[in-house]
Structures are given as structure tokens and as C-alpha cells.
Amino acid sequence: MFFLFVFFTATLVSEYFYSPQDVITVQQAILQAMLAYLFLILIAGAIGLSLSKERKGRLVDVKKKRMLAIIFFSVGVLLPVVYLLAGQTLESDRGIFFFYLEGIELGVCALIMVLLGLNARDGAKLTANGPTTS
């Protein structure tokens, strides 16, 4: 969630307070950091999947579905948008398409942060309840 918060904040701050050259730098850094984020989110999903084999229940099922959505939005939406934004900034083309992509990036980051927060909340509930097998 930290990576997403940094992506979100860096995009907003650079867009509103810094020069177009700084926006290019920020978008390039976000693209590079996406690889670390994707690696970590896939590891978290794999660990969660292996832990879910020991537990059953509605919360576990909901967490699995959320994690699939998080991975889908991260790989299927956020990564291509960040890639396109990095390319758009290199061309210094900051037209309507650029701002449309930034809006998608910010919206998807916010959505993923909410989903991760809900998964963390439910994970805390599961940890507090102890293992269940029904």
C-alpha cells in the first residue's frame, strides 16, 4: 500500500507544484518502481493463497476475490497506464489523453488502496479469531 500511496502523492504533487520536466522524472520513477510493486504484490498474493489453504470461511473467500481484483487492476490496468504515461511524458505530449491517463492512474491507485485496506482489516479479524476450518 506504501508504493501506491507514494505513486498517488507523487503524481498529484508533481502535477500541481512542479515543472513539466519534473513530471517526466516522476512518471519515469513510477514506472521503474512499478516492477518492485508488482513483484511484492504477487508475493503477497501467493503467501495469502498458501495461508488460505489452512482456513475456510466467508472472510477468506472475500479476501481471495479482492486479491484477484488487486492483481488484475495492478497488472491489467495500472501497469499499462503507467507505461503509457511514461511514454507520453517523454514525448512532452501533455494533451487531454495525458490527463485522462493520469485520472485513470489516480483512480485505480485509490481503488487498489481501498481494496488492500479492506484485506488488511479482514486479515486482522482472521488473526484475532484464530484458525477456522468450517
The first five atom37 places (N, CA, C, CB, O) and aatype in JSON, in Angstrom:
{
  "aatype": [12, 13, 13, 10, 13, 19, 13, 13, 16, 0, 16, 10, 19, 15, 6, 18, 13, 18, 15, 14, 5, 3, 19, 9, 16, 19, 5, 5, 0, 9, 10, 5, 0, 12, 10, 0, 18, 10, 13, 10, 9, 10, 9, 0, 7, 0, 9, 7, 10, 15, 10, 15, 11, 6, 1, 11, 7, 1, 10, 19, 3, 19, 11, 11, 11, 1, 12, 10, 0, 9, 9, 13, 13, 15, 19, 7, 19, 10, 10, 14, 19, 19, 18, 10, 10, 0, 7, 5, 16, 10, 6, 15, 3, 1, 7, 9, 13, 13, 13, 18, 10, 6, 7, 9, 6, 10, 7, 19, 4, 0, 10, 9, 12, 19, 10, 10, 7, 10, 2, 0, 1, 3, 7, 0, 11, 10, 16, 0, 2, 7, 14, 16, 16, 15],
  "atom_mask": [
    [1, 1, 1, 1, 1],
    [1, 1, 1, 1, 1],
    [1, 1, 1, 1, 1],
    [1, 1, 1, 1, 1],
    [1, 1, 1, 1, 1],
    [1, 1, 1, 1, 1],
    [1, 1, 1, 1, 1],
    [1, 1, 1, 1, 1],
    [1, 1, 1, 1, 1],
    [1, 1, 1, 1, 1],
    [1, 1, 1, 1, 1],
    [1, 1, 1, 1, 1],
    [1, 1, 1, 1, 1],
    [1, 1, 1, 1, 1],
    [1, 1, 1, 1, 1],
    [1, 1, 1, 1, 1],
    [1, 1, 1, 1, 1],
    [1, 1, 1, 1, 1],
    [1, 1, 1, 1, 1],
    [1, 1, 1, 1, 1],
    [1, 1, 1, 1, 1],
    [1, 1, 1, 1, 1],
    [1, 1, 1, 1, 1],
    [1, 1, 1, 1, 1],
    [1, 1, 1, 1, 1],
    [1, 1, 1, 1, 1],
    [1, 1, 1, 1, 1],
    [1, 1, 1, 1, 1],
    [1, 1, 1, 1, 1],
    [1, 1, 1, 1, 1],
    [1, 1, 1, 1, 1],
    [1, 1, 1, 1, 1],
    [1, 1, 1, 1, 1],
    [1, 1, 1, 1, 1],
    [1, 1, 1, 1, 1],
    [1, 1, 1, 1, 1],
    [1, 1, 1, 1, 1],
    [1, 1, 1, 1, 1],
    [1, 1, 1, 1, 1],
    [1, 1, 1, 1, 1],
    [1, 1, 1, 1, 1],
    [1, 1, 1, 1, 1],
    [1, 1, 1, 1, 1],
    [1, 1, 1, 1, 1],
    [1, 1, 1, 0, 1],
    [1, 1, 1, 1, 1],
    [1, 1, 1, 1, 1],
    [1, 1, 1, 0, 1],
    [1, 1, 1, 1, 1],
    [1, 1, 1, 1, 1],
    [1, 1, 1, 1, 1],
    [1, 1, 1, 1, 1],
    [1, 1, 1, 1, 1],
    [1, 1, 1, 1, 1],
    [1, 1, 1, 1, 1],
    [1, 1, 1, 1, 1],
    [1, 1, 1, 0, 1],
    [1, 1, 1, 1, 1],
    [1, 1, 1, 1, 1],
    [1, 1, 1, 1, 1],
    [1, 1, 1, 1, 1],
    [1, 1, 1, 1, 1],
    [1, 1, 1, 1, 1],
    [1, 1, 1, 1, 1],
    [1, 1, 1, 1, 1],
    [1, 1, 1, 1, 1],
    [1, 1, 1, 1, 1],
    [1, 1, 1, 1, 1],
    [1, 1, 1, 1, 1],
    [1, 1, 1, 1, 1],
    [1, 1, 1, 1, 1],
    [1, 1, 1, 1, 1],
    [1, 1, 1, 1, 1],
    [1, 1, 1, 1, 1],
    [1, 1, 1, 1, 1],
    [1, 1, 1, 0, 1],
    [1, 1, 1, 1, 1],
    [1, 1, 1, 1, 1],
    [1, 1, 1, 1, 1],
    [1, 1, 1, 1, 1],
    [1, 1, 1, 1, 1],
    [1, 1, 1, 1, 1],
    [1, 1, 1, 1, 1],
    [1, 1, 1, 1, 1],
    [1, 1, 1, 1, 1],
    [1, 1, 1, 1, 1],
    [1, 1, 1, 0, 1],
    [1, 1, 1, 1, 1],
    [1, 1, 1, 1, 1],
    [1, 1, 1, 1, 1],
    [1, 1, 1, 1, 1],
    [1, 1, 1, 1, 1],
    [1, 1, 1, 1, 1],
    [1, 1, 1, 1, 1],
    [1, 1, 1, 0, 1],
    [1, 1, 1, 1, 1],
    [1, 1, 1, 1, 1],
    [1, 1, 1, 1, 1],
    [1, 1, 1, 1, 1],
    [1, 1, 1, 1, 1],
    [1, 1, 1, 1, 1],
    [1, 1, 1, 1, 1],
    [1, 1, 1, 0, 1],
    [1, 1, 1, 1, 1],
    [1, 1, 1, 1, 1],
    [1, 1, 1, 1, 1],
    [1, 1, 1, 0, 1],
    [1, 1, 1, 1, 1],
    [1, 1, 1, 1, 1],
    [1, 1, 1, 1, 1],
    [1, 1, 1, 1, 1],
    [1, 1, 1, 1, 1],
    [1, 1, 1, 1, 1],
    [1, 1, 1, 1, 1],
    [1, 1, 1, 1, 1],
    [1, 1, 1, 1, 1],
    [1, 1, 1, 0, 1],
    [1, 1, 1, 1, 1],
    [1, 1, 1, 1, 1],
    [1, 1, 1, 1, 1],
    [1, 1, 1, 1, 1],
    [1, 1, 1, 1, 1],
    [1, 1, 1, 0, 1],
    [1, 1, 1, 1, 1],
    [1, 1, 1, 1, 1],
    [1, 1, 1, 1, 1],
    [1, 1, 1, 1, 1],
    [1, 1, 1, 1, 1],
    [1, 1, 1, 1, 1],
    [1, 1, 1, 0, 1],
    [1, 1, 1, 1, 1],
    [1, 1, 1, 1, 1],
    [1, 1, 1, 1, 1],
    [1, 1, 1, 1, 1]
  ],
  "atom_positions": [
    [[0.83, -1.17, 0.0], [0.0, 0.0, 0.0], [0.89, 1.25, 0.0], [-0.95, -0.01, 1.21], [0.5, 2.3, -0.52]],
    [[2.08, 1.13, 0.59], [3.01, 2.25, 0.63], [3.37, 2.72, -0.78], [4.27, 1.87, 1.41], [3.37, 3.92, -1.05]],
    [[3.68, 1.77, -1.67], [4.03, 2.13, -3.05], [2.89, 2.91, -3.7], [4.34, 0.86, -3.87], [3.13, 3.94, -4.34]],
    [[1.68, 2.43, -3.54], [0.54, 3.09, -4.16], [0.33, 4.5, -3.62], [-0.72, 2.27, -3.96], [0.03, 5.42, -4.36]],
    [[0.5, 4.64, -2.31], [0.38, 5.96, -1.7], [1.43, 6.91, -2.27], [0.5, 5.87, -0.17], [1.14, 8.07, -2.57]],
    [[2.65, 6.42, -2.42], [3.73, 7.23, -2.99], [3.43, 7.57, -4.44], [5.08, 6.5, -2.88], [3.61, 8.72, -4.85]],
    [[2.96, 6.6, -5.24], [2.6, 6.87, -6.64], [1.54, 7.97, -6.7], [2.09, 5.59, -7.34], [1.67, 8.93, -7.45]],
    [[0.51, 7.8, -5.91], [-0.63, 8.71, -5.89], [-0.17, 10.13, -5.5], [-1.71, 8.21, -4.91], [-0.48, 11.1, -6.18]],
    [[0.56, 10.21, -4.4], [1.0, 11.51, -3.91], [2.0, 12.17, -4.85], [1.62, 11.36, -2.53], [1.92, 13.37, -5.11]],
    [[2.94, 11.4, -5.36], [3.95, 11.95, -6.27], [3.31, 12.49, -7.54], [4.99, 10.87, -6.62], [3.7, 13.54, -8.04]],
    [[2.32, 11.77, -8.05], [1.63, 12.24, -9.25], [0.93, 13.56, -8.99], [0.62, 11.19, -9.74], [1.07, 14.5, -9.77]],
    [[0.18, 13.63, -7.9], [-0.55, 14.86, -7.59], [0.4, 16.03, -7.33], [-1.45, 14.65, -6.39], [0.22, 17.12, -7.88]],
    [[1.39, 15.81, -6.49], [2.3, 16.9, -6.13], [3.08, 17.39, -7.34], [3.28, 16.44, -5.03], [3.21, 18.59, -7.55]],
    [[3.6, 16.47, -8.14], [4.39, 16.88, -9.3], [3.53, 17.61, -10.32], [5.05, 15.68, -9.95], [3.99, 18.56, -10.95]],
    [[2.31, 17.18, -10.49], [1.43, 17.8, -11.47], [1.05, 19.22, -11.08], [0.17, 16.96, -11.65], [0.98, 20.11, -11.93]],
    [[0.81, 19.43, -9.81], [0.32, 20.73, -9.38], [1.41, 21.71, -8.96], [-0.62, 20.55, -8.25], [1.18, 22.92, -9.0]],
    [[2.58, 21.23, -8.56], [3.56, 22.13, -7.99], [4.89, 22.19, -8.74], [3.82, 21.74, -6.6], [5.7, 23.07, -8.47]],
    [[5.12, 21.28, -9.66], [6.43, 21.25, -10.3], [6.34, 21.45, -11.8], [7.11, 19.94, -10.0], [5.25, 21.48, -12.38]],
    [[7.5, 21.59, -12.41], [7.58, 21.86, -13.85], [7.27, 20.59, -14.65], [8.99, 22.38, -14.22], [7.29, 19.49, -14.1]],
    [[6.97, 20.76, -15.93], [6.75, 19.58, -16.78], [7.93, 18.61, -16.8], [6.45, 20.01, -18.2], [7.73, 17.4, -16.9]],
    [[9.14, 19.13, -16.69], [10.32, 18.25, -16.65], [10.3, 17.39, -15.39], [11.62, 19.09, -16.69], [10.7, 16.22, -15.43]],
    [[9.84, 17.96, -14.28], [9.74, 17.18, -13.04], [8.66, 16.11, -13.15], [9.44, 18.11, -11.86], [8.81, 15.02, -12.59]],
    [[7.58, 16.41, -13.86], [6.52, 15.42, -14.07], [7.08, 14.24, -14.86], [5.3, 16.06, -14.83], [6.75, 13.08, -14.57]],
    [[7.92, 14.53, -15.84], [8.56, 13.46, -16.62], [9.4, 12.58, -15.69], [9.46, 14.05, -17.75], [9.33, 11.35, -15.77]],
    [[10.17, 13.2, -14.83], [11.02, 12.45, -13.9], [10.17, 11.58, -12.98], [11.88, 13.42, -13.06], [10.5, 10.42, -12.74]],
    [[9.09, 12.14, -12.47], [8.21, 11.4, -11.56], [7.58, 10.21, -12.27], [7.12, 12.32, -10.98], [7.55, 9.11, -11.72]],
    [[7.07, 10.41, -13.48], [6.42, 9.32, -14.22], [7.42, 8.21, -14.55], [5.78, 9.85, -15.5], [7.07, 7.03, -14.53]],
    [[8.65, 8.58, -14.87], [9.68, 7.57, -15.14], [10.01, 6.79, -13.86], [10.95, 8.23, -15.71], [10.2, 5.58, -13.91]],
    [[10.09, 7.48, -12.74], [10.38, 6.81, -11.47], [9.23, 5.88, -11.08], [10.61, 7.85, -10.35], [9.47, 4.78, -10.58]],
    [[8.0, 6.31, -11.32], [6.85, 5.46, -11.01], [6.89, 4.2, -11.86], [5.52, 6.22, -11.25], [6.63, 3.1, -11.35]],
    [[7.22, 4.34, -13.13], [7.32, 3.15, -14.0], [8.37, 2.18, -13.47], [7.66, 3.57, -15.44], [8.13, 0.98, -13.44]],
    [[9.52, 2.68, -13.06], [10.57, 1.8, -12.53], [10.14, 1.16, -11.22], [11.86, 2.59, -12.32], [10.43, -0.01, -10.98]],
    [[9.47, 1.92, -10.36], [9.02, 1.39, -9.07], [7.89, 0.38, -9.23], [8.57, 2.52, -8.16], [7.67, -0.45, -8.35]],
    [[7.16, 0.45, -10.34], [6.06, -0.49, -10.58], [6.56, -1.93, -10.58], [5.36, -0.18, -11.91], [5.84, -2.83, -10.14]],
    [[7.75, -2.15, -11.07], [8.29, -3.52, -11.1], [8.44, -4.07, -9.69], [9.64, -3.56, -11.84], [8.09, -5.22, -9.44]],
    [[8.96, -3.26, -8.78], [9.08, -3.7, -7.39], [7.7, -3.9, -6.78], [9.9, -2.68, -6.56], [7.46, -4.88, -6.08]],
    [[6.79, -2.97, -7.04], [5.43, -3.08, -6.51], [4.76, -4.37, -6.99], [4.58, -1.86, -6.92], [4.18, -5.11, -6.2]],
    [[4.84, -4.64, -8.29], [4.2, -5.85, -8.84], [4.82, -7.11, -8.25], [4.32, -5.87, -10.38], [4.1, -8.05, -7.92]],
    [[6.12, -7.13, -8.12], [6.79, -8.28, -7.51], [6.27, -8.51, -6.1], [8.32, -8.07, -7.49], [5.94, -9.64, -5.74]],
    [[6.2, -7.45, -5.31], [5.75, -7.57, -3.92], [4.28, -7.94, -3.81], [6.01, -6.27, -3.18], [3.9, -8.72, -2.94]],
    [[3.44, -7.4, -4.67], [2.0, -7.7, -4.59], [1.75, -9.15, -5.02], [1.18, -6.71, -5.48], [0.85, -9.8, -4.49]],
    [[2.52, -9.64, -5.97], [2.37, -11.04, -6.37], [2.86, -11.98, -5.26], [3.15, -11.31, -7.68], [2.26, -13.03, -5.03]],
    [[3.93, -11.6, -4.59], [4.39, -12.4, -3.45], [3.33, -12.41, -2.35], [5.73, -11.85, -2.9], [3.03, -13.46, -1.78]],
    [[2.77, -11.24, -2.05], [1.72, -11.17, -1.02], [0.53, -12.04, -1.39], [1.26, -9.7, -0.82], [-0.03, -12.73, -0.54]],
    [[0.15, -12.02, -2.66], [-0.96, -12.86, -3.12], [-0.63, -14.34, -2.98], [0.0, 0.0, 0.0], [-1.48, -15.12, -2.57]],
    [[0.59, -14.71, -3.32], [0.98, -16.12, -3.21], [1.01, -16.57, -1.75], [2.36, -16.34, -3.86], [0.57, -17.67, -1.43]],
    [[1.53, -15.73, -0.87], [1.55, -16.07, 0.55], [0.12, -16.19, 1.08], [2.33, -15.01, 1.36], [-0.2, -17.13, 1.8]],
    [[-0.73, -15.24, 0.71], [-2.13, -15.29, 1.13], [-2.83, -16.53, 0.64], [0.0, 0.0, 0.0], [-3.62, -17.13, 1.36]],
    [[-2.55, -16.93, -0.6], [-3.15, -18.14, -1.15], [-2.7, -19.37, -0.39], [-2.81, -18.28, -2.64], [-3.5, -20.26, -0.11]],
    [[-1.42, -19.44, -0.06], [-0.93, -20.61, 0.68], [-1.51, -20.63, 2.11], [0.61, -20.61, 0.74], [-1.82, -21.7, 2.63]],
    [[-1.65, -19.47, 2.74], [-2.24, -19.42, 4.08], [-3.73, -19.74, 4.05], [-2.01, -18.05, 4.71], [-4.28, -20.27, 5.02]],
    [[-4.39, -19.42, 2.95], [-5.84, -19.64, 2.88], [-6.19, -21.13, 2.8], [-6.42, -18.92, 1.68], [-7.34, -21.5, 3.03]],
    [[-5.22, -21.96, 2.48], [-5.49, -23.4, 2.44], [-5.74, -23.96, 3.83], [-4.32, -24.15, 1.78], [-6.39, -24.99, 3.99]],
    [[-5.22, -23.26, 4.85], [-5.42, -23.69, 6.23], [-6.72, -23.16, 6.82], [-4.25, -23.24, 7.09], [-7.15, -23.61, 7.88]],
    [[-7.35, -22.21, 6.15], [-8.56, -21.57, 6.68], [-9.68, -21.66, 5.68], [-8.29, -20.1, 7.04], [-9.47, -21.75, 4.47]],
    [[-10.88, -21.63, 6.2], [-12.08, -21.6, 5.37], [-13.0, -20.52, 5.92], [-12.8, -23.0, 5.33], [-12.82, -20.05, 7.04]],
    [[-13.98, -20.15, 5.14], [-14.96, -19.19, 5.62], [-15.18, -18.05, 4.64], [0.0, 0.0, 0.0], [-14.47, -17.91, 3.65]],
    [[-16.17, -17.26, 4.96], [-16.56, -16.16, 4.09], [-15.46, -15.11, 3.97], [-17.83, -15.52, 4.61], [-15.18, -14.63, 2.87]],
    [[-14.82, -14.74, 5.1], [-13.77, -13.73, 5.06], [-12.61, -14.16, 4.17], [-13.26, -13.44, 6.46], [-12.05, -13.35, 3.43]],
    [[-12.25, -15.41, 4.25], [-11.15, -15.93, 3.42], [-11.53, -15.85, 1.94], [-10.8, -17.4, 3.82], [-10.71, -15.44, 1.11]],
    [[-12.76, -16.23, 1.62], [-13.21, -16.17, 0.23], [-13.24, -14.73, -0.29], [-14.6, -16.81, 0.09], [-12.85, -14.47, -1.43]],
    [[-13.7, -13.82, 0.54], [-13.76, -12.4, 0.14], [-12.35, -11.86, -0.07], [-14.51, -11.57, 1.21], [-12.1, -11.13, -1.03]],
    [[-11.43, -12.21, 0.83], [-10.05, -11.76, 0.69], [-9.42, -12.29, -0.6], [-9.22, -12.21, 1.91], [-8.69, -11.57, -1.27]],
    [[-9.7, -13.55, -0.95], [-9.17, -14.12, -2.2], [-9.69, -13.35, -3.41], [-9.56, -15.6, -2.32], [-8.93, -13.03, -4.32]],
    [[-10.99, -13.05, -3.41], [-11.57, -12.32, -4.54], [-11.0, -10.91, -4.64], [-13.1, -12.26, -4.41], [-10.71, -10.42, -5.73]],
    [[-10.83, -10.27, -3.5], [-10.24, -8.93, -3.5], [-8.81, -8.97, -4.03], [-10.26, -8.33, -2.09], [-8.41, -8.1, -4.81]],
    [[-8.04, -9.97, -3.61], [-6.65, -10.06, -4.05], [-6.57, -10.28, -5.55], [-5.91, -11.18, -3.31], [-5.69, -9.74, -6.22]],
    [[-7.48, -11.08, -6.09], [-7.51, -11.26, -7.54], [-7.83, -9.94, -8.24], [-8.56, -12.33, -7.93], [-7.24, -9.63, -9.28]],
    [[-8.75, -9.17, -7.68], [-9.07, -7.86, -8.25], [-7.87, -6.92, -8.15], [-10.29, -7.25, -7.52], [-7.6, -6.18, -9.09]],
    [[-7.16, -6.96, -7.03], [-5.98, -6.12, -6.85], [-4.93, -6.46, -7.9], [-5.4, -6.28, -5.43], [-4.34, -5.57, -8.52]],
    [[-4.69, -7.75, -8.09], [-3.69, -8.18, -9.08], [-4.15, -7.8, -10.49], [-3.44, -9.71, -8.99], [-3.35, -7.33, -11.3]],
    [[-5.44, -8.0, -10.79], [-5.95, -7.63, -12.11], [-5.77, -6.14, -12.36], [-7.43, -8.0, -12.23], [-5.24, -5.75, -13.4]],
    [[-6.19, -5.3, -11.41], [-6.08, -3.85, -11.61], [-4.62, -3.39, -11.65], [-6.83, -3.12, -10.5], [-4.29, -2.44, -12.35]],
    [[-3.76, -4.06, -10.89], [-2.35, -3.69, -10.89], [-1.67, -4.05, -12.21], [-1.63, -4.38, -9.74], [-0.98, -3.22, -12.81]],
    [[-1.88, -5.29, -12.66], [-1.2, -5.76, -13.87], [-1.95, -5.35, -15.14], [-1.05, -7.29, -13.83], [-1.35, -4.94, -16.13]],
    [[-3.27, -5.45, -15.09], [-4.07, -5.22, -16.29], [-4.43, -3.79, -16.58], [0.0, 0.0, 0.0], [-4.74, -3.45, -17.72]],
    [[-4.41, -2.93, -15.56], [-4.8, -1.53, -15.76], [-3.67, -0.58, -15.37], [-6.07, -1.21, -14.95], [-3.23, 0.23, -16.19]],
    [[-3.2, -0.68, -14.13], [-2.22, 0.29, -13.64], [-0.9, 0.23, -14.41], [-1.97, 0.06, -12.17], [-0.38, 1.27, -14.8]],
    [[-0.35, -0.95, -14.62], [0.92, -1.07, -15.33], [0.85, -0.49, -16.75], [1.35, -2.54, -15.39], [1.72, 0.29, -17.11]],
    [[-0.16, -0.86, -17.56], [-0.22, -0.25, -18.9], [-0.4, 1.27, -18.87], [-1.35, -0.87, -19.68], [0.17, 1.98, -19.69]],
    [[-1.19, 1.76, -17.92], [-1.41, 3.2, -17.83], [-0.11, 3.92, -17.44], [-2.51, 3.52, -16.81], [0.22, 4.95, -18.02]],
    [[0.62, 3.37, -16.47], [1.88, 3.98, -16.06], [2.89, 3.93, -17.22], [2.45, 3.26, -14.82], [3.64, 4.89, -17.43]],
    [[2.9, 2.83, -17.95], [3.78, 2.71, -19.11], [3.43, 3.77, -20.17], [3.68, 1.3, -19.73], [4.32, 4.43, -20.7]],
    [[2.14, 3.92, -20.46], [1.72, 4.93, -21.43], [2.02, 6.34, -20.93], [0.22, 4.79, -21.71], [2.44, 7.2, -21.71]],
    [[1.82, 6.59, -19.65], [2.13, 7.91, -19.1], [3.62, 8.22, -19.23], [1.7, 7.99, -17.63], [3.99, 9.34, -19.58]],
    [[4.46, 7.26, -18.95], [5.9, 7.47, -19.07], [6.26, 7.78, -20.52], [6.69, 6.24, -18.57], [7.11, 8.63, -20.78]],
    [[5.61, 7.1, -21.45], [5.84, 7.38, -22.87], [5.31, 8.74, -23.29], [0.0, 0.0, 0.0], [5.95, 9.44, -24.08]],
    [[4.16, 9.1, -22.78], [3.57, 10.41, -23.1], [4.45, 11.53, -22.58], [2.16, 10.53, -22.52], [4.63, 12.55, -23.25]],
    [[4.99, 11.37, -21.39], [5.81, 12.43, -20.83], [7.13, 12.56, -21.57], [6.06, 12.18, -19.34], [7.68, 13.66, -21.68]],
    [[7.66, 11.44, -22.08], [8.89, 11.51, -22.85], [8.68, 12.3, -24.13], [9.4, 10.12, -23.18], [9.58, 13.01, -24.58]],
    [[7.52, 12.18, -24.7], [7.21, 12.93, -25.92], [6.77, 14.35, -25.62], [6.12, 12.21, -26.72], [6.5, 15.13, -26.53]],
    [[6.71, 14.69, -24.34], [6.25, 16.0, -23.87], [4.87, 16.33, -24.4], [7.23, 17.09, -24.29], [4.53, 17.5, -24.6]],
    [[4.07, 15.31, -24.63], [2.7, 15.48, -25.1], [1.77, 15.44, -23.88], [2.3, 14.39, -26.15], [1.4, 14.37, -23.41]],
    [[1.41, 16.61, -23.39], [0.58, 16.69, -22.2], [-0.81, 17.18, -22.58], [1.21, 17.62, -21.15], [-1.34, 18.12, -21.99]],
    [[-1.37, 16.54, -23.57], [-2.72, 16.89, -24.01], [-3.78, 16.21, -23.17], [0.0, 0.0, 0.0], [-3.51, 15.72, -22.07]],
    [[-4.98, 16.18, -23.68], [-6.13, 15.63, -22.95], [-5.93, 14.14, -22.66], [-7.42, 15.84, -23.75], [-6.35, 13.66, -21.61]],
    [[-5.29, 13.42, -23.58], [-5.06, 11.99, -23.38], [-4.16, 11.76, -22.17], [-4.44, 11.37, -24.63], [-4.39, 10.83, -21.4]],
    [[-3.13, 12.61, -22.0], [-2.23, 12.5, -20.86], [-3.0, 12.67, -19.55], [-1.11, 13.55, -20.96], [-2.83, 11.89, -18.62]],
    [[-3.84, 13.69, -19.49], [-4.58, 13.95, -18.25], [-5.66, 12.89, -18.01], [-5.21, 15.34, -18.3], [-5.99, 12.58, -16.87]],
    [[-6.21, 12.34, -19.08], [-7.15, 11.24, -18.95], [-6.45, 10.02, -18.34], [-7.76, 10.87, -20.34], [-6.98, 9.37, -17.44]],
    [[-5.25, 9.73, -18.83], [-4.47, 8.61, -18.28], [-4.1, 8.85, -16.82], [-3.2, 8.38, -19.11], [-4.16, 7.93, -16.01]],
    [[-3.73, 10.09, -16.5], [-3.41, 10.4, -15.1], [-4.63, 10.2, -14.2], [-2.9, 11.84, -14.97], [-4.51, 9.72, -13.08]],
    [[-5.8, 10.57, -14.7], [-7.02, 10.35, -13.94], [-7.27, 8.87, -13.68], [0.0, 0.0, 0.0], [-7.66, 8.47, -12.59]],
    [[-7.04, 8.06, -14.72], [-7.18, 6.6, -14.56], [-6.17, 6.09, -13.54], [-7.0, 5.87, -15.92], [-6.51, 5.29, -12.67]],
    [[-4.92, 6.54, -13.65], [-3.87, 6.12, -12.72], [-4.27, 6.44, -11.28], [-2.53, 6.8, -13.07], [-4.17, 5.59, -10.4]],
    [[-4.72, 7.65, -11.04], [-5.08, 8.07, -9.68], [-6.3, 7.29, -9.18], [-5.37, 9.57, -9.64], [-6.34, 6.89, -8.02]],
    [[-7.3, 7.08, -10.05], [-8.49, 6.34, -9.66], [-8.19, 4.89, -9.33], [0.0, 0.0, 0.0], [-8.69, 4.35, -8.34]],
    [[-7.37, 4.26, -10.15], [-7.02, 2.85, -9.92], [-6.15, 2.72, -8.67], [-6.29, 2.26, -11.15], [-6.32, 1.78, -7.9]],
    [[-5.23, 3.66, -8.47], [-4.42, 3.64, -7.24], [-5.31, 3.74, -6.02], [-3.38, 4.78, -7.24], [-5.13, 3.0, -5.06]],
    [[-6.27, 4.65, -6.06], [-7.19, 4.81, -4.92], [-8.0, 3.54, -4.69], [-8.13, 6.01, -5.16], [-8.16, 3.1, -3.55]],
    [[-8.51, 2.95, -5.76], [-9.29, 1.71, -5.65], [-8.46, 0.59, -5.05], [-9.81, 1.3, -7.02], [-8.92, -0.12, -4.15]],
    [[-7.24, 0.42, -5.53], [-6.38, -0.65, -5.02], [-6.04, -0.41, -3.54], [-5.08, -0.76, -5.86], [-5.99, -1.35, -2.75]],
    [[-5.81, 0.85, -3.18], [-5.51, 1.14, -1.77], [-6.7, 0.79, -0.88], [-5.15, 2.62, -1.59], [-6.52, 0.28, 0.23]],
    [[-7.91, 1.06, -1.35], [-9.1, 0.7, -0.58], [-9.2, -0.81, -0.44], [-10.38, 1.27, -1.24], [-9.45, -1.32, 0.65]],
    [[-9.01, -1.53, -1.56], [-9.08, -2.99, -1.52], [-8.01, -3.58, -0.59], [-8.92, -3.57, -2.93], [-8.29, -4.51, 0.17]],
    [[-6.8, -3.05, -0.65], [-5.75, -3.52, 0.24], [-6.08, -3.21, 1.7], [-4.41, -2.88, -0.13], [-5.81, -4.02, 2.59]],
    [[-6.66, -2.06, 1.94], [-7.06, -1.72, 3.3], [-8.13, -2.65, 3.83], [0.0, 0.0, 0.0], [-8.09, -3.07, 4.99]],
    [[-9.1, -2.98, 2.98], [-10.15, -3.93, 3.39], [-9.56, -5.31, 3.65], [-11.24, -4.02, 2.31], [-9.96, -5.99, 4.6]],
    [[-8.61, -5.73, 2.83], [-7.96, -7.02, 3.06], [-7.15, -7.02, 4.35], [-7.04, -7.38, 1.87], [-7.13, -8.02, 5.07]],
    [[-6.5, -5.92, 4.64], [-5.75, -5.82, 5.9], [-6.7, -5.89, 7.09], [-4.93, -4.52, 5.95], [-6.41, -6.56, 8.08]],
    [[-7.83, -5.19, 6.99], [-8.81, -5.24, 8.08], [-9.33, -6.65, 8.3], [-9.98, -4.3, 7.77], [-9.4, -7.12, 9.44]],
    [[-9.69, -7.33, 7.21], [-10.18, -8.69, 7.33], [-9.1, -9.66, 7.79], [-10.76, -9.16, 6.0], [-9.38, -10.62, 8.51]],
    [[-7.86, -9.41, 7.38], [-6.76, -10.24, 7.85], [-6.56, -10.1, 9.35], [0.0, 0.0, 0.0], [-6.26, -11.07, 10.03]],
    [[-6.73, -8.88, 9.85], [-6.63, -8.67, 11.3], [-7.75, -9.4, 12.02], [-6.67, -7.16, 11.64], [-7.54, -9.95, 13.1]],
    [[-8.94, -9.41, 11.44], [-10.06, -10.15, 12.04], [-9.76, -11.64, 12.08], [-11.36, -9.89, 11.26], [-10.01, -12.3, 13.08]],
    [[-9.23, -12.15, 10.99], [-8.91, -13.58, 10.93], [-7.82, -13.94, 11.94], [-8.47, -13.97, 9.52], [-7.9, -14.99, 12.58]],
    [[-6.84, -13.09, 12.08], [-5.75, -13.35, 13.02], [-6.27, -13.33, 14.46], [-4.63, -12.32, 12.84], [-5.86, -14.14, 15.29]],
    [[-7.17, -12.4, 14.74], [-7.73, -12.29, 16.09], [-8.62, -13.49, 16.44], [-8.52, -10.99, 16.22], [-8.7, -13.91, 17.59]],
    [[-9.31, -14.03, 15.41], [-10.23, -15.16, 15.63], [-9.51, -16.49, 15.73], [-11.25, -15.23, 14.51], [-10.06, -17.44, 16.28]],
    [[-8.31, -16.58, 15.22], [-7.61, -17.86, 15.21], [-8.03, -18.69, 14.0], [0.0, 0.0, 0.0], [-8.94, -18.29, 13.27]],
    [[-7.4, -19.82, 13.78], [-7.71, -20.63, 12.61], [-9.12, -21.23, 12.68], [-6.69, -21.74, 12.46], [-9.6, -21.64, 13.73]],
    [[-9.75, -21.25, 11.51], [-11.07, -21.89, 11.38], [-11.01, -22.89, 10.24], [-12.2, -20.84, 11.13], [-10.27, -22.72, 9.28]],
    [[-11.78, -23.92, 10.36], [-11.79, -24.95, 9.31], [-13.18, -25.19, 8.76], [-11.23, -26.24, 9.85], [-13.35, -26.09, 7.93]],
    [[-14.17, -24.44, 9.18], [-15.52, -24.68, 8.66], [-15.9, -23.7, 7.6], [-16.54, -24.62, 9.78], [-17.0, -23.77, 7.06]]
  ]
}
